[in-house]
Amino acid sequence: MDFELANALARIVELKDRSTGAHTWRVTMYAQAVAEAERMPVATVMGFMLGAVLHDIGKIDIPAEILSKPGRLTDAEYETMKAHTVLGWERVQRMGVRDPLVLNVIRSHHERIDGTGYPDRLAGEAIPIAARWFTVIDGFDAMTSLRPYRDGVGEDAAACAIEDLREHAGTWYEPRAVEVFEELHRTGRLDSILEHLNDREGHASLVGPLTPEAMSLARKALLESTTDAADVERIEAILDLGSEGTR
């Protein structure tokens, strides 16, 4: 899958949840910064970034009322939300994605080093390395981003998030990834990313229309990835939201 299609799919996810859309663009930029700081090979950098763009694609299959709920999720709602990892992993494979790095980021970005994560409760080095690194990025942005249930963002939130990463290095988070991320933050190389689309005005800007080309790419890929009539109906309903802006 190329970035043009991946970006179109990420825009479709935005139609259901603006905060997920803003989150996607920030973690993709964080992923590039981290991968380049660690001097990963170019192919790995590109795969890591593609995994970042697609990591939440499974939220297409999560009810919008759960994604945008302003309060705490119930246990049942949380279990539904957790399914986005496997649902996204399954859907991109039906779209033809075979790169293990991309697939591992999508499925395993909520695993924890101590085995308390999901969906597979993997521990330590059983968690693919790309997912272990991306978990640090995803965790930091979750703690520093505007969400339906939280307004506190900015440098104070970032300082608290860095402390949380440091505290849980080796239990939840890959220690080397925390070290690299903390150094990037300390030297100010993450400041512009932290601020990107991280306010109400920025979220509002995400609802602009998709281009007809992006809609066409997303429609073809999503409809080809459907599994049954109910899935087709659900995808068509989401695509209709995007089509409204292209008319």
Buried (B, 14 or more C-beta within 10 A) or exposed (E): BEEEBBBBBBBBBBBBBBBBBBBBBBBBBBBBBBBBBBEBEEEBBBBBBBBBBBBBBBBBBBBBEBBBBEEEBEEEBEEBBBBBBBBBBBBBBEBEBEBEBBBBBBBBBBBBBEBEBBBBEBBEEEBBBBBBBBBBBBBBBEBBBBBBEBEEBEEEBBEEBBEBBBEBBEEBBBBBBBBBBBEBBEEEBBEEBBBBBBBEEBBEEBEEBBEEEBBEBBBEBBEEBBEEEEBEEBBBEBBEBBBEEEE
